[in-house]
């Protein structure tokens, strides 16, 4: 029973329609029932999980976020990526700043929390507003998401995803393990004997003729 529950849960977490490569930095949207608004810019070389498509937008999953991408902005792939989402992006408060406000909007007008230098800050990406970043502060059920001003923080973008390709081919299997036909040592010995039996008489004949001459 437990195994069945685990399998069902895993199935629900998988994207409905595979994966798409983010070839260049493109917007990740949220939909409020009326319009699509840019949440932040997705990092190139990573992936989004794909869902249903409608009106030129496709449901997308990125890290722990559900949103949308423009269908034309990403390229669907026919494999499951080895590395899907970034793990190394982060933001840290500048040394001269002890705390900073976290905002719910990229215009930095609605405060939702205070962030201190000891808080763990994960960087999703830069917002559509220059110098403003969308982040997650903390983790788990206590995590807060919002925008930080670049004037107060230093950001580290995730490393380029060098594995933005199809999974590598299986490791090479030596012939003796792959079932391929092997060379027969006895056959090789027979060939050597045949060569010697032909070459030696020819050499002796040439030698005797040369002496007679």
C-alpha positions as CSV (number, residue, x, y, z in Angstrom):
1,X,0.0,0.0,0.0
2,X,2.8,2.4,0.9
3,X,4.5,1.7,-2.4
4,X,1.4,2.5,-4.3
5,X,1.0,5.8,-2.5
6,X,4.7,6.7,-3.2
7,X,4.2,5.8,-6.9
8,X,1.1,7.9,-7.2
9,X,2.8,10.9,-5.5
10,X,5.8,10.6,-7.8
11,X,3.5,10.5,-10.8
12,X,1.7,13.7,-9.6
13,X,5.1,15.5,-9.3
14,X,6.2,14.7,-12.8
15,X,5.4,17.3,-15.5
16,X,2.4,16.4,-17.6
17,X,4.1,17.1,-20.9
18,X,7.8,16.6,-20.4
19,X,10.5,19.2,-20.2
20,X,11.6,22.3,-22.1
21,X,15.1,23.9,-22.4
22,X,15.5,27.5,-21.5
23,X,17.8,28.5,-24.3
24,X,18.0,32.2,-23.3
25,X,16.8,34.2,-20.3
26,X,13.0,34.5,-20.7
27,X,10.1,35.6,-18.4
28,X,8.4,33.3,-15.9
29,X,4.8,34.4,-15.5
30,X,2.0,34.1,-13.0
31,X,-1.6,34.3,-13.9
32,X,-4.1,36.2,-11.7
33,X,-7.2,35.1,-13.6
34,X,-7.1,38.1,-15.9
35,X,-3.5,38.8,-17.1
36,X,-0.1,37.2,-17.1
37,X,2.5,39.1,-15.1
38,X,6.3,38.6,-15.2
39,X,7.5,37.1,-11.9
40,X,11.2,37.0,-12.9
41,X,13.5,36.0,-15.7
42,X,14.4,32.3,-16.0
43,X,18.1,31.4,-16.2
44,X,19.3,30.1,-19.5
45,X,20.6,26.5,-19.9
46,X,18.1,25.1,-17.3
47,X,14.7,23.6,-17.7
48,X,11.0,23.9,-16.9
49,X,8.5,21.1,-16.5
50,X,5.6,21.5,-19.0
51,X,1.9,21.3,-18.5
52,X,-1.1,22.3,-20.5
53,X,-0.9,25.0,-23.2
54,X,-3.5,27.7,-23.9
55,X,-3.5,31.1,-25.6
56,X,0.2,31.0,-26.4
57,X,1.2,30.2,-22.8
58,X,2.2,26.9,-21.3
59,X,1.9,25.8,-17.6
60,X,5.4,25.5,-16.3
61,X,7.2,24.3,-13.1
62,X,10.5,25.8,-12.1
63,X,12.2,24.7,-8.8
64,X,9.3,24.9,-6.3
65,X,7.2,27.4,-8.3
66,X,4.2,26.9,-10.6
67,X,3.6,29.4,-13.3
68,X,3.7,29.9,-17.0
69,X,6.0,30.5,-19.9
70,X,5.3,31.7,-23.4
71,X,5.1,28.6,-25.6
72,X,7.4,30.2,-28.1
73,X,10.1,31.1,-25.5
74,X,11.2,27.5,-24.7
75,X,12.1,24.4,-26.7
76,X,10.5,21.1,-25.7
77,X,13.0,18.2,-25.4
78,X,12.3,14.4,-25.8
79,X,14.3,13.4,-22.7
80,X,14.4,13.9,-19.0
81,X,17.3,16.3,-18.2
82,X,20.0,15.1,-15.8
83,X,20.1,18.6,-14.1
84,X,16.8,20.4,-14.3
85,X,16.9,23.4,-11.9
86,X,19.7,25.6,-10.5
87,X,20.9,25.1,-7.0
88,X,23.7,27.6,-6.6
89,X,22.0,31.0,-7.1
90,X,22.0,33.1,-4.0
91,X,21.8,36.7,-2.6
92,X,23.6,38.0,0.4
93,X,23.2,41.3,2.2
94,X,26.1,43.8,1.6
95,X,28.5,44.1,4.5
96,X,27.2,47.6,5.2
97,X,23.6,46.4,5.5
98,X,22.3,44.6,8.6
99,X,18.7,44.1,7.3
100,X,16.6,44.8,4.3
101,X,12.9,44.7,3.4
102,X,11.4,42.0,1.3
103,X,8.6,43.2,-1.0
104,X,5.7,41.4,-2.7
105,X,6.0,43.5,-5.9
106,X,9.0,44.4,-8.1
107,X,8.2,48.1,-7.7
108,X,9.2,47.7,-4.1
109,X,6.1,49.3,-2.6
110,X,4.5,46.5,-0.5
111,X,6.6,45.1,2.4
112,X,6.0,41.5,3.4
113,X,9.0,40.7,5.7
114,X,12.4,41.9,7.0
115,X,15.5,40.0,5.9
116,X,18.6,39.8,8.0
117,X,22.2,38.9,7.2
118,X,21.8,35.5,8.8
119,X,18.9,34.5,6.6
120,X,19.4,32.0,3.8
121,X,18.4,33.6,0.5
122,X,17.9,31.6,-2.7
123,X,17.9,33.6,-6.0
124,X,15.3,32.7,-8.6
125,X,16.3,35.4,-11.0
126,X,16.2,39.1,-11.8
127,X,12.8,40.7,-12.1
128,X,11.6,42.7,-15.1
129,X,12.7,45.8,-13.2
130,X,16.5,46.4,-13.4
131,X,18.3,45.9,-10.1
132,X,15.4,44.0,-8.4
133,X,15.6,40.3,-7.7
134,X,13.0,37.6,-6.9
135,X,14.1,35.4,-4.1
136,X,13.1,32.8,-1.5
137,X,14.1,33.6,2.1
138,X,14.3,30.5,4.4
139,X,13.0,27.1,3.5
140,X,10.1,24.7,4.0
141,X,6.7,26.0,5.3
142,X,8.4,29.1,6.8
143,X,9.9,30.3,3.5
144,X,9.0,33.8,2.3
145,X,9.1,34.8,-1.4
146,X,9.4,38.3,-2.8
147,X,11.7,40.9,-4.2
148,X,14.9,42.5,-2.9
149,X,16.5,45.7,-4.0
150,X,19.9,45.3,-5.6
151,X,21.1,48.3,-3.7
152,X,21.2,46.2,-0.5
153,X,22.3,42.8,-1.7
154,X,24.9,41.1,-3.8
155,X,23.7,38.3,-6.0
156,X,25.5,35.2,-7.3
157,X,23.9,33.8,-10.4
158,X,23.8,30.0,-10.8
159,X,26.5,28.3,-12.7
160,X,25.8,27.5,-16.3
161,X,24.2,24.1,-16.7
162,X,26.8,22.2,-18.7
163,X,24.5,19.1,-18.7
164,X,21.7,20.8,-20.7
165,X,21.8,17.9,-23.1
166,X,20.3,14.5,-23.4
167,X,21.4,12.0,-20.8
168,X,24.8,10.4,-21.7
169,X,25.0,7.1,-23.4
170,X,25.5,4.0,-21.2
171,X,29.0,3.2,-20.2
172,X,31.0,1.3,-22.7
173,X,30.7,-2.5,-22.3
174,X,33.9,-4.4,-23.2
175,X,33.3,-7.0,-26.0
176,X,33.7,-9.9,-23.6
177,X,30.8,-8.6,-21.6
178,X,28.6,-7.6,-24.6
179,X,28.2,-11.0,-26.2
180,X,30.0,-10.0,-29.3
181,X,31.9,-12.7,-31.2
182,X,35.4,-13.1,-30.0
183,X,38.5,-14.0,-32.0
184,X,39.5,-17.7,-31.7
185,X,43.1,-18.2,-30.4
186,X,43.2,-21.5,-32.2
187,X,42.3,-19.9,-35.5
188,X,45.1,-17.4,-35.1
189,X,47.6,-20.2,-34.4
190,X,46.5,-22.1,-37.6
191,X,47.0,-19.0,-39.7
192,X,50.5,-18.6,-38.4
193,X,51.3,-22.3,-39.2
194,X,49.9,-21.9,-42.7
195,X,52.0,-18.7,-43.3
196,X,55.2,-20.4,-42.1
197,X,54.5,-23.6,-44.1
198,X,54.2,-21.5,-47.3
199,X,57.0,-19.0,-46.6
200,X,59.8,-21.5,-45.5
201,X,59.7,-23.7,-48.6
202,X,59.7,-20.7,-50.8
203,X,62.7,-19.3,-49.0
204,X,64.6,-22.6,-49.3
205,X,63.8,-22.9,-53.0
206,X,65.2,-19.4,-53.6
207,X,68.3,-20.2,-51.6
208,X,69.0,-23.5,-53.5
209,X,68.5,-21.8,-56.9
210,X,70.9,-19.0,-55.9
211,X,73.6,-21.6,-54.9
212,X,73.2,-23.5,-58.2
213,X,73.6,-20.3,-60.1
